[in-house]
Amino acid sequence: PITPGELLCLGSSLAFSGLFYYLYRKKARVVARIQEAPKLQVDDNLPALVSAADGRCLPYIALEGIVLPAKAVLTSHYHEGLQGVIQKLLLKEHRLIWNSLARSW
């Protein structure tokens, strides 16, 4: 005989497993889109390419080119010869959605 407590634990376990699998699949699709992103060079043709795109936005692209550090180059302690820079400005656009229940954006 199965007790109601065991049924509750089994049901909640299945619900959480389904939720986590859904989130995993959603993130896996995003990672696949990022890995398939076209690689573009930073050159004079880039502004024209962005202007010609739908909504003047390129969803997932990989930019390749030379960057210059603002102050000093960061060097890796673990890999010899590996250097990097910190991105100084990050633009993040948020989409506004009207919430009719709270009557706010």
Disulfide bonds with the S-S distance in Angstrom:
none
